[in-house]
């Protein structure tokens, strides 16, 4: 679906001597105004979003339409370019410093390119699998979107940990994205060949199906958590690596020399004059989530000590505004302070692309907060939605033990074990869609019925992943050449 701009310009060359008459000067000025009006940055992307939503609808209904995954050659290159510009329009338009950093990062690694171009990946799936059961999708499944994080009791747990693309859709969308993500990570981070890539991706899908069968029998998805005391060995190692005292975590990275606020460096720019403004945001978040402030609880009095802008974090969200809020801890001596992150929310990359159904998770930050509440049993109490400068932001707590696994340290054996655990964690997240999500029917038996015959279903997931990664490698080549030529430095323009 290549984007083309038709330029219709008529240029009249005239030769004059001396000063132009007043009428001519006015005509020239009017012409300049018209010329300025004829060139506008392509900042309004609703038309392409709506166009792909219509494509998804037609494909879902069985119409004979061509999706972008069928494009090749220069047409595919133009589609890749236009989609990436569209997905980063705000960052490009604002000349955000992190925008170039993100594009450099995507150019340097195929896995980073996969992680940072979810919209490109999912537009190739527009309208797909409409017959499959609906769940609340995670949306961006890959090996690094599982990890350790705090639960409601401030105990470290393991599970899915990125809800930015959460939305309702066919459960297979997460499995396909996840299978492709595992294959690619095994290739790039693990250095393993195609046979091992496929075997490890199979373990991910099998872990999911095994988990779904388990929850269908036992119905324990509502309260089950993977903690240090009950997790498999491959995950227990991650808990041990993530363990750190809050005091050392604060002083090693965040606090200034007196412990009264954030240090200023390339990661953080303190904006201490906004403390009062963000105090109101924290108070509203506490009311929204039922957080009780008291000097006797771990959250203390919820007093905001300082605020900073955070730079250079994430892959998919790199370049989006982030604020870190420092809350005074119960001890009031800078040893147990809390840090809450506010991150600019964006539209789900799956919005309008999944087959249209009756379930709506909401928009932006509210949708993301809904994803966390559904996917995790008793998750982070600070997870929620706030509005800053008329923009939607998600809130969550940063913690000493928030971490994900080092993929380059996994052996072939531990890759398989890790993939299986991640598949089961995803199964639990999906199984909760009818417990605390919007589904009004029992989802587990529907999924187990839909995957039969089981071996054929697994082969379909792996074959999809193989083809997706072949396409991704070509797309990455297009992107790198376009990036070298400055294609992502400015928004595309439309001409009259």
C-alpha positions in Angstrom: 0.0 0.0 0.0 2.6 2.6 -1.2 1.8 6.2 -0.4 2.3 8.6 -3.4 2.0 12.3 -3.5 0.8 13.9 -6.7 2.4 17.2 -7.5 0.6 19.5 -9.8 2.5 22.8 -10.2 2.4 25.2 -13.0 5.4 27.6 -13.1 5.3 30.8 -15.1 8.7 32.3 -15.9 8.7 36.1 -16.4 11.4 38.6 -17.0 10.9 42.1 -15.7 13.0 45.2 -15.4 12.7 47.8 -12.7 10.2 47.7 -9.9 6.9 45.8 -10.4 3.6 47.6 -10.3 1.6 47.4 -7.1 -0.9 45.1 -8.6 1.8 42.7 -9.7 3.4 42.9 -6.2 0.1 42.0 -4.6 -0.4 39.2 -7.0 3.1 37.9 -6.3 2.5 38.0 -2.5 -0.8 36.2 -2.9 1.0 33.6 -5.0 3.5 33.1 -2.3 0.7 32.6 0.3 -1.0 30.1 -1.9 2.4 28.3 -2.4 2.9 28.2 1.3 -0.6 26.8 1.8 0.0 24.2 -0.9 2.8 22.5 1.0 1.7 21.1 4.4 3.4 18.6 6.7 1.6 15.2 6.7 0.7 15.4 10.4 -2.8 14.2 10.2 -2.6 10.4 9.9 -6.2 9.6 10.5 -6.8 8.9 6.8 -4.2 6.1 6.8 -5.5 4.7 10.1 -9.0 4.7 8.7 -7.9 3.2 5.4 -6.2 0.3 7.1 -9.2 -0.2 9.4 -11.3 -0.5 6.2 -8.8 -2.9 4.7 -9.0 -5.0 7.8 -12.8 -5.0 7.7 -12.9 -6.1 4.1 -10.3 -8.9 4.6 -12.2 -10.1 7.7 -15.4 -10.3 5.6 -13.7 -12.4 2.9 -13.2 -9.7 0.2 -10.5 -10.2 -2.3 -8.1 -7.4 -1.3 -4.4 -7.0 -1.3 -2.7 -6.4 2.1 0.8 -4.9 2.4 2.4 -8.2 3.1 1.9 -9.0 -0.6 3.9 -5.9 -1.7 7.4 -6.4 -3.0 10.3 -4.3 -4.4 10.0 -0.5 -4.4 6.3 -0.6 -3.5 7.1 -2.4 -0.3 10.0 0.0 0.4 7.6 3.0 0.1 5.1 1.3 2.4 7.8 0.6 5.1 9.0 4.2 4.8 5.5 5.8 5.0 4.4 3.5 7.9 7.5 4.3 10.0 7.1 8.1 9.4 3.5 7.9 10.3 4.2 5.9 13.5 6.8 8.5 14.6 5.0 11.6 13.3 4.9 13.4 16.6 8.5 12.7 17.5 9.7 13.8 14.0 7.6 16.9 13.9 8.8 18.0 17.3 12.5 17.2 16.3 12.7 15.2 19.5 16.4 14.4 20.4 15.5 10.8 21.1 13.8 10.3 17.6 17.2 10.1 15.8 18.5 7.9 18.6 15.7 5.5 18.1 16.2 5.4 14.3 19.9 4.8 14.8 19.1 2.0 17.3 16.6 0.4 14.8 19.2 0.6 12.0 21.8 -1.2 14.1 19.9 -4.3 15.0 17.2 -6.5 13.4 15.8 -7.4 16.8 15.6 -3.8 17.8 13.9 -3.0 14.4 11.4 -5.8 15.2 10.7 -4.4 18.6 10.4 -0.8 17.4 8.1 -1.3 14.4 5.1 -3.1 15.8 2.7 -1.1 13.6 4.6 -2.2 10.4 4.4 -5.9 11.6 0.7 -5.8 12.5 -0.4 -4.0 9.3 0.7 -7.1 7.5 -1.9 -9.0 9.6 -4.8 -6.6 9.0 -8.1 -8.5 9.5 -6.4 -11.8 10.0 -7.9 -14.8 12.0 -11.4 -13.3 12.5 -12.8 -16.7 13.2 -10.5 -17.2 16.3 -11.6 -16.6 19.9 -11.1 -13.0 21.2 -8.9 -12.2 24.2 -7.3 -9.1 25.6 -4.1 -9.2 23.6 -0.8 -8.0 25.0 0.0 -6.8 21.5 3.8 -6.7 21.5 4.9 -10.2 22.5 8.6 -11.0 22.4 11.2 -12.5 24.8 12.1 -9.1 26.4 8.5 -8.2 27.2 8.4 -10.7 30.0 10.2 -9.9 33.2 10.3 -9.2 37.0 8.2 -6.4 38.4 6.5 -5.4 41.7 3.0 -6.7 42.6 0.5 -5.0 44.8 2.3 -6.2 47.9 5.7 -4.9 46.6 6.8 -8.6 46.1 8.7 -9.3 42.8 6.7 -11.4 40.4 7.4 -12.6 36.8 5.0 -12.1 33.9 4.1 -10.0 30.9 5.3 -6.5 31.5 4.5 -4.2 28.5 0.9 -3.2 28.0 1.3 -0.3 25.6 -0.4 -2.1 22.7 -3.1 -4.0 24.7 -6.4 -4.4 22.9 -9.0 -7.1 22.3 -8.5 -9.4 19.3 -7.9 -13.0 18.2 -5.6 -14.8 20.6 -3.4 -16.0 17.7 -2.1 -12.5 17.1 0.0 -12.7 20.3 1.2 -16.2 19.5 2.3 -15.2 16.0 4.1 -12.1 17.2 5.6 -14.1 20.0 6.8 -17.0 17.8 8.5 -14.5 15.4 10.0 -12.7 18.4 11.5 -15.8 19.8 12.9 -17.0 16.5 14.5 -13.7 15.9 16.0 -13.3 19.4 17.4 -16.9 19.3 19.1 -16.0 16.0 20.4 -12.6 16.9 20.9 -12.8 20.7 21.6 -16.5 21.0 23.5 -17.1 17.8 21.6 -20.3 17.0 20.6 -21.7 13.6 17.2 -22.0 12.0 16.5 -25.5 13.4 17.0 -24.3 17.0 15.0 -21.1 16.3 12.0 -23.2 15.2 12.3 -25.6 18.1 12.5 -22.9 20.7 9.5 -21.0 19.1 7.6 -24.3 19.2 8.3 -24.5 23.0 6.8 -21.0 23.4 3.6 -22.1 21.6 3.5 -25.4 23.4 4.0 -23.6 26.7 1.0 -21.5 25.9 -1.2 -24.4 24.9 -0.2 -26.4 28.0 -0.9 -23.3 30.2 -4.3 -22.8 28.6 -5.2 -26.5 29.2 -4.1 -26.2 32.8 -6.2 -23.1 33.5 -9.2 -24.8 31.8 -8.9 -27.7 34.3 -8.0 -25.7 37.5 -9.3 -22.2 37.0 -6.4 -20.7 39.1 -5.5 -17.9 36.7 -7.2 -15.2 38.8 -4.7 -15.3 41.7 -1.7 -17.3 40.5 1.7 -15.6 40.5 5.2 -16.6 39.7 7.3 -15.5 42.7 10.8 -16.3 43.8 9.5 -19.2 46.0 7.5 -21.0 43.3 9.1 -20.2 39.9 11.1 -22.6 37.6 14.8 -22.5 37.9 15.4 -20.4 34.8 13.2 -17.6 36.4 14.6 -18.0 39.9 18.0 -16.9 38.5 16.3 -13.8 37.1 14.9 -13.0 40.5 18.3 -13.4 42.1 20.0 -11.1 39.5 17.3 -8.4 39.9 17.7 -8.4 43.7 19.0 -5.1 45.0 18.5 -3.0 48.1 16.3 0.1 47.6 18.8 2.3 49.3 21.7 1.4 47.0 19.4 1.4 43.9 18.4 5.0 44.7 21.8 6.4 45.5 23.7 4.6 42.7 21.5 6.0 40.0 18.9 8.5 40.9 19.5 10.8 44.0 21.6 13.9 44.1 24.4 14.4 46.6 22.0 15.4 49.4 19.2 12.9 48.6 16.6 15.6 48.2 16.0 15.2 44.5 17.1 13.7 41.2 20.7 14.2 40.0 21.1 16.0 36.7 22.9 14.1 33.9 22.3 12.7 30.4 19.5 10.5 31.7 17.6 13.0 33.9 16.7 16.7 33.7 15.2 17.8 37.0 12.1 20.0 36.7 11.7 20.8 40.4 9.5 23.8 39.8 6.7 21.4 38.8 6.6 19.5 42.2 3.3 21.1 43.2 1.7 20.2 39.8 2.8 16.6 40.0 1.7 16.4 43.7 -1.8 16.9 42.4 -1.3 14.1 39.9 0.0 11.7 42.5 -2.9 12.5 44.8 -5.4 11.9 42.0 -3.7 8.6 41.1 -3.9 7.5 44.8 -7.6 8.2 44.9 -8.1 6.5 41.5 -6.3 3.3 42.7 -7.3 3.3 46.3 -3.7 3.8 47.6 -3.8 4.9 51.3 -1.0 7.2 52.3 0.4 6.7 55.8 3.8 6.9 57.4 3.3 3.3 58.5 2.9 1.8 55.0 5.6 1.3 52.4 4.2 4.2 50.2 4.6 6.7 53.0 2.7 9.9 52.8 3.0 10.1 49.0 4.8 13.4 49.3 6.5 14.5 46.0 10.1 15.4 46.6 11.2 16.1 43.0 10.3 15.6 39.3 12.6 14.9 36.4 12.3 14.4 32.7 13.7 11.0 31.7 15.7 10.6 28.4 16.7 7.7 26.2 14.6 4.9 27.6 12.9 2.0 25.8 12.8 0.9 22.2 9.3 1.1 20.8 8.6 4.1 23.1 12.0 5.8 22.7 11.4 9.5 22.1 8.0 9.8 23.9 7.9 12.1 26.9 8.6 10.5 30.3 8.6 12.0 33.8 10.0 10.4 37.0 8.4 11.4 40.3 10.4 10.9 43.5 8.1 10.2 46.5 9.4 10.4 50.0 9.6 7.0 51.8 8.3 6.2 55.3 11.8 6.6 56.8 12.1 10.1 55.4 15.9 9.7 55.2 16.3 8.9 51.4 16.7 5.2 52.0 13.3 3.9 51.0 11.9 6.6 48.6 9.7 5.5 45.8 9.9 6.4 42.1 6.7 6.6 39.9 7.1 6.9 36.1 4.6 8.8 33.9 5.0 7.8 30.3 3.2 9.4 27.3 0.6 6.9 26.0 0.1 6.2 22.3 -2.5 4.5 20.2 -2.2 0.7 20.1 -0.3 -0.5 17.0 -3.2 -3.0 16.6 -6.0 -0.4 16.7 -8.3 -0.9 13.7 -6.2 -3.8 12.4 -7.7 -6.6 14.5 -11.0 -8.0 13.3 -13.8 -5.8 14.6 -15.5 -7.3 17.6 -17.7 -6.1 20.5 -15.0 -5.6 23.1 -13.3 -2.2 23.6 -10.5 -1.6 26.1 -10.7 2.2 25.7 -8.1 4.6 24.4 -4.5 5.4 25.3 -3.7 5.4 29.0 -7.0 4.0 30.2 -6.6 1.1 27.7 -3.0 0.4 28.9 -4.1 0.5 32.6 -6.9 -1.9 31.7 -4.3 -4.2 30.1 -2.2 -4.3 33.2 -5.2 -4.9 35.5 -6.4 -7.8 33.4 -3.1 -9.4 32.5 -1.5 -9.5 36.0 -3.0 -10.8 39.2 -2.6 -8.1 41.9 -0.1 -6.1 39.8 1.6 -2.7 40.5 -0.7 -0.5 42.6 0.6 2.7 40.9 -0.5 1.5 37.4 -3.0 3.9 36.1 -3.8 6.9 33.8 -3.1 10.6 34.2 -3.5 13.7 32.0 -0.6 16.1 31.7 -0.8 19.2 29.5 -3.9 17.7 27.8 -2.0 14.6 26.9 -2.6 11.0 28.1 0.1 9.4 30.3 0.4 6.0 32.0 1.7 5.6 35.5 3.7 2.8 37.0 6.2 2.3 39.8 9.9 1.8 39.1 11.5 -0.7 41.5 14.9 -2.1 42.3 13.8 -5.6 41.1 12.1 -4.5 37.9 14.2 -6.3 35.3 14.1 -8.6 32.2 16.3 -11.5 31.3 19.7 -11.2 29.6 19.0 -13.1 26.4 22.6 -13.4 25.3 23.4 -15.5 28.5 20.8 -18.2 27.7 22.1 -21.6 26.5 20.1 -23.8 24.0 18.6 -25.7 27.0 17.6 -22.6 29.0 16.2 -20.9 25.8 13.7 -23.7 25.6 12.8 -23.5 29.3 12.5 -19.7 29.1 10.3 -19.9 26.0 8.0 -22.4 27.7 7.6 -20.3 30.8 6.8 -17.2 28.7 4.2 -19.2 26.8 2.5 -20.2 30.0 2.7 -16.6 31.4 0.9 -15.4 28.2 -1.7 -18.1 28.6 -2.5 -16.9 32.1 -2.8 -13.3 30.8 -5.2 -14.4 28.1 -7.2 -16.7 30.5 -7.9 -13.7 32.7 -9.8 -12.0 29.9 -13.0 -13.5 31.1 -12.3 -13.1 34.9 -11.4 -9.4 35.1 -11.6 -8.5 31.4 -14.7 -7.8 29.3 -15.3 -11.3 27.9 -18.7 -12.6 29.0 -18.0 -16.3 28.3 -15.4 -19.0 29.3 -12.4 -18.4 27.1 -10.2 -21.4 27.8 -12.4 -24.2 26.3 -13.0 -22.0 23.2 -9.2 -21.6 22.6 -8.5 -25.3 23.2 -11.2 -26.2 20.7 -10.0 -23.7 18.1 -6.4 -25.0 18.1 -7.4 -28.5 17.0 -5.8 -30.3 15.2 -3.0 -29.2 17.6 0.0 -30.2 15.5 -1.4 -28.4 12.5 -2.0 -25.3 14.5 1.5 -25.2 15.9 2.9 -25.6 12.3 0.8 -22.7 11.2 2.2 -20.5 13.9 5.8 -21.4 13.1 5.3 -21.1 9.3 3.8 -17.6 9.8 6.8 -16.6 11.9 9.3 -17.9 9.3 7.6 -15.8 6.5 7.3 -12.8 8.8 11.1 -12.8 9.6 12.0 -13.2 5.9 9.9 -10.1 5.2 11.4 -8.3 8.2 14.9 -8.7 6.9 14.0 -7.2 3.6 12.2 -4.3 5.4 15.2 -3.7 7.6 17.4 -3.3 4.5 14.9 -0.8 3.1 14.8 1.1 6.4 18.6 1.3 6.7 19.0 2.7 3.2 16.2 5.2 3.8 17.7 6.2 7.1 21.1 6.8 5.5 19.4 9.2 3.0 17.6 11.2 5.7 14.0 9.8 5.1 13.0 10.2 8.7 14.3 13.7 9.5 11.1 15.4 8.4 7.5 14.6 7.9 6.3 13.8 4.4 4.6 16.8 2.7 1.5 16.9 0.5 1.3 19.2 -2.5 -1.6 20.8 -4.3 
